Amino acid sequence: MIAQTLVEYGLLQSLVNSVGHALGRAQSFLMQGNNRYLLGGALVLLLAGLVAGRRRR
């Protein structure tokens, strides 16, 4: 039980760190004026989410 909780916490912490790092990179891109790359990445993620959503149905 305790080991499972620690594993889950470790994975959760890793996910939080990844998201924080990605947000930091996005902010630096915005500061440099590379908006088209950020918008392109957001569009790709949106399309991937839509495709995954359709496959689940």
MODELLER restraints for C-alpha pairs under 7 A, 6 or more apart:
rsr = mdl.restraints
at = mdl.atoms
rsr.add(forms.Gaussian(group=physical.xy_distance, feature=features.Distance(at['CA:26:A'], at['CA:38:A']), mean=6.80, stdev=0.5))
rsr.add(forms.Gaussian(group=physical.xy_distance, feature=features.Distance(at['CA:29:A'], at['CA:35:A']), mean=6.92, stdev=0.5))
